[in-house]
Amino acid sequence: MLKRILLAALLIAGACFNVIAQSIKYKSVSNQDLTYVLNNLQKRYVYTDHKTLNIAVYLVSDQQGDADAPADCKTPGSIYIAVSEVKPQPQQYVYKLNPVCDPKFVNWIKSKKMYKIAFSYGAAVKRKTATVGITLKKLVVE
């Protein structure tokens, strides 16, 4: 009986130490680009084929504005594309397209050679559409 009580006490004490060791802490992130993106993130679109690549497309409002944007552009934004292999210890890359006026995700495009996205941008009366081909190590803007 004493052995059972001692064993129970040891298990409870061990559980208490385990909880103490897993206390939640935080640290400030010093990467200014990451801080900017997370604070201005508008939308996220994700594609995965579960075999080779995971692709995430982020639309980020550009609070700082863009000197090249037309005067009638009220909502400049940037598009970030994160690409990661689907495997342990994957290669991962993040690409940023130059800021454009009011970017909107249109759709994923099927292609045999690479993954593609279409997005529109520009002032309301002069919208354009662009296509971006995506591979692990590069983008192709069409």
C-alpha positions as CSV (number, residue, x, y, z in Angstrom):
1,M,0.0,0.0,0.0
2,L,2.8,2.4,0.9
3,K,4.4,1.6,-2.5
4,R,1.2,2.6,-4.3
5,I,1.0,5.9,-2.4
6,L,4.6,6.6,-3.1
7,L,4.2,5.8,-6.8
8,A,1.1,8.0,-7.0
9,A,3.0,10.9,-5.3
10,L,5.9,10.6,-7.7
11,L,3.5,10.6,-10.7
12,I,1.7,13.7,-9.5
13,A,5.0,15.4,-8.7
14,G,6.3,14.5,-12.2
15,A,3.2,15.9,-13.8
16,C,3.6,19.2,-11.9
17,F,7.2,19.6,-13.0
18,N,6.2,18.8,-16.6
19,V,3.5,21.6,-16.5
20,I,6.0,24.1,-15.0
21,A,8.6,23.3,-17.7
22,Q,6.0,24.0,-20.5
23,S,5.1,27.5,-19.4
24,I,4.2,29.9,-22.2
25,K,6.7,32.6,-23.0
26,Y,7.0,35.2,-25.8
27,K,9.7,37.2,-27.6
28,S,9.4,40.2,-29.8
29,V,10.0,39.5,-33.5
30,S,12.7,41.8,-34.9
31,N,12.2,41.1,-38.6
32,Q,10.6,44.4,-39.9
33,D,9.3,42.8,-43.1
34,L,7.6,40.0,-41.3
35,T,6.1,42.4,-38.8
36,Y,4.8,44.6,-41.7
37,V,3.2,41.7,-43.6
38,L,1.5,40.2,-40.6
39,N,0.1,43.6,-39.5
40,N,-1.2,44.4,-43.0
41,L,-2.4,41.0,-44.2
42,Q,-5.7,41.1,-46.0
43,K,-6.3,37.7,-47.6
44,R,-4.6,34.4,-48.0
45,Y,-5.1,31.8,-50.7
46,V,-3.5,28.4,-50.4
47,Y,-2.9,25.6,-52.9
48,T,-1.2,22.3,-52.2
49,D,-0.9,19.2,-54.4
50,H,0.1,17.2,-51.3
51,K,2.9,15.6,-53.3
52,T,5.4,18.3,-54.2
53,L,4.5,21.9,-53.3
54,N,2.5,24.0,-50.9
55,I,1.8,27.5,-52.2
56,A,0.3,30.4,-50.2
57,V,-0.5,33.7,-51.8
58,Y,-1.0,36.7,-49.5
59,L,-2.5,40.0,-50.4
60,V,-1.0,42.7,-48.2
61,S,-2.3,46.3,-48.1
62,D,0.5,48.8,-48.5
63,Q,-0.1,51.4,-45.8
64,Q,3.1,53.2,-46.8
65,G,1.8,53.8,-50.3
66,D,3.6,53.4,-53.6
67,A,5.3,56.2,-55.4
68,D,4.6,54.6,-58.8
69,A,0.9,54.1,-58.1
70,P,-1.6,56.3,-60.1
71,A,-3.0,59.2,-58.2
72,D,-6.5,57.7,-58.2
73,C,-5.2,54.5,-56.4
74,K,-6.7,54.5,-53.0
75,T,-5.7,50.9,-52.0
76,P,-2.1,50.0,-53.1
77,G,-1.0,46.5,-52.1
78,S,1.6,43.9,-52.6
79,I,1.4,40.2,-53.3
80,Y,3.6,37.8,-51.4
81,I,4.0,34.2,-52.6
82,A,5.3,31.5,-50.2
83,V,6.4,28.2,-51.7
84,S,7.5,25.1,-49.7
85,E,8.3,21.6,-50.7
86,V,6.1,18.9,-49.2
87,K,8.7,16.8,-47.3
88,P,10.7,16.8,-44.1
89,Q,13.1,19.7,-43.9
90,P,11.7,21.4,-47.0
91,Q,13.3,24.1,-49.1
92,Q,11.1,27.2,-48.6
93,Y,11.1,30.5,-50.5
94,V,9.0,33.7,-50.3
95,Y,8.6,36.1,-53.2
96,K,7.2,39.6,-53.3
97,L,5.7,41.2,-56.4
98,N,6.1,45.0,-56.7
99,P,3.2,47.0,-55.2
100,V,0.3,47.5,-57.5
101,C,-3.1,49.3,-57.2
102,D,-5.8,47.3,-55.6
103,P,-4.6,43.7,-56.3
104,K,-7.3,41.0,-56.3
105,F,-6.8,37.2,-56.5
106,V,-8.7,35.8,-59.5
107,N,-8.0,32.1,-59.6
108,W,-5.5,29.2,-59.8
109,I,-4.7,28.1,-63.4
110,K,-3.9,24.5,-64.2
111,S,-0.7,24.1,-66.2
112,K,1.5,21.1,-67.0
113,K,4.8,22.9,-66.4
114,M,4.1,24.9,-63.3
115,Y,1.5,26.2,-60.9
116,K,-0.1,29.5,-61.9
117,I,-2.2,32.2,-60.4
118,A,-4.1,35.0,-62.0
119,F,-4.8,38.3,-60.3
120,S,-6.2,41.7,-61.4
121,Y,-4.9,45.1,-60.4
122,G,-5.3,48.7,-61.3
123,A,-7.9,51.5,-60.8
124,A,-11.5,50.5,-61.3
125,V,-11.8,51.7,-64.9
126,K,-8.4,50.4,-66.0
127,R,-8.1,47.0,-64.4
128,K,-5.5,44.6,-65.9
129,T,-5.0,40.9,-65.3
130,A,-1.6,39.2,-64.8
131,T,-0.6,35.6,-64.6
132,V,2.3,34.4,-62.4
133,G,3.9,31.0,-62.9
134,I,5.2,29.5,-59.8
135,T,8.0,26.9,-59.2
136,L,10.0,26.3,-56.0
137,K,12.9,28.5,-57.0
138,K,11.4,31.1,-59.3
139,L,8.4,33.0,-60.5
140,V,7.5,33.8,-64.1
141,V,5.3,36.9,-64.7
142,E,3.3,36.6,-67.9
